Amino acid sequence: MKRPDDESRCLALANEARTAHRLPALRRDARVRRLARERAGDNRAGRLSHQSPAGGSLWDMLRQAGIPFAYAGENLARAGNVWCAHWMLMNSDGHRRNILRDQFTRVGIGVVDAAGSGLVVAQIFLRPHGYRRPARRTGRTWIMPAARYGRGR
């Protein structure tokens, strides 16, 4: 069963962590949310896997759904509630990096009841093609991360 209230709580927790690190909030993406719900559903029973039996890898699923992206990442967690799932993700280096990666601007979050008890959370992060990260203010000067975008852009 889908849990939209828990999906909203999960997004709020992720954006709270990003705000604490002076990063912009992630924007919800409905198309990506559908994939996240599908991914969470695939992982309801058994161990969590980044390879879906139906859709393959995250990147395969995004391409099959026709969702263009420059960067993409995924977090999966099984926990008793959303807060515990967020805590586990933030205490894992790779998962925390996904939540706090400044390249990611959009997110789809799927939360479903796990087989047995608890819930499964799937977070899919992406940055669409053509997105330019805004300049960051540090001290008195503005710094544009030009090295990542090449010259003249």
ChimeraX attribute file (.defattr): number of C-alpha atoms within 10 A of each C-alpha:
attribute: neighborCount
match mode: 1-to-1
recipient: residues
	/A:1	10
	/A:2	15
	/A:3	14
	/A:4	14
	/A:5	11
	/A:6	19
	/A:7	22
	/A:8	16
	/A:9	15
	/A:10	23
	/A:11	22
	/A:12	14
	/A:13	16
	/A:14	21
	/A:15	19
	/A:16	15
	/A:17	18
	/A:18	18
	/A:19	14
	/A:20	10
	/A:21	11
	/A:22	12
	/A:23	16
	/A:24	17
	/A:25	20
	/A:26	23
	/A:27	14
	/A:28	16
	/A:29	16
	/A:30	13
	/A:31	14
	/A:32	23
	/A:33	21
	/A:34	15
	/A:35	22
	/A:36	27
	/A:37	26
	/A:38	19
	/A:39	32
	/A:40	29
	/A:41	23
	/A:42	20
	/A:43	26
	/A:44	21
	/A:45	13
	/A:46	9
	/A:47	8
	/A:48	17
	/A:49	14
	/A:50	15
	/A:51	15
	/A:52	18
	/A:53	11
	/A:54	10
	/A:55	18
	/A:56	12
	/A:57	14
	/A:58	19
	/A:59	17
	/A:60	13
	/A:61	18
	/A:62	19
	/A:63	13
	/A:64	11
	/A:65	14
	/A:66	10
	/A:67	13
	/A:68	14
	/A:69	16
	/A:70	12
	/A:71	14
	/A:72	20
	/A:73	18
	/A:74	21
	/A:75	18
	/A:76	22
	/A:77	22
	/A:78	24
	/A:79	18
	/A:80	13
	/A:81	17
	/A:82	24
	/A:83	14
	/A:84	13
	/A:85	20
	/A:86	22
	/A:87	13
	/A:88	15
	/A:89	20
	/A:90	18
	/A:91	11
	/A:92	10
	/A:93	9
	/A:94	13
	/A:95	20
	/A:96	18
	/A:97	13
	/A:98	21
	/A:99	24
	/A:100	23
	/A:101	15
	/A:102	17
	/A:103	17
	/A:104	24
	/A:105	21
	/A:106	18
	/A:107	27
	/A:108	24
	/A:109	30
	/A:110	28
	/A:111	32
	/A:112	26
	/A:113	21
	/A:114	20
	/A:115	13
	/A:116	8
	/A:117	12
	/A:118	14
	/A:119	25
	/A:120	28
	/A:121	31
	/A:122	29
	/A:123	29
	/A:124	27
	/A:125	28
	/A:126	26
	/A:127	21
	/A:128	16
	/A:129	10
	/A:130	8
	/A:131	12
	/A:132	12
	/A:133	17
	/A:134	10
	/A:135	11
	/A:136	13
	/A:137	10
	/A:138	8
	/A:139	7
	/A:140	6
	/A:141	8
	/A:142	10
	/A:143	12
	/A:144	13
	/A:145	13
	/A:146	12
	/A:147	7
	/A:148	8
	/A:149	11
	/A:150	8
	/A:151	7
	/A:152	5
	/A:153	6
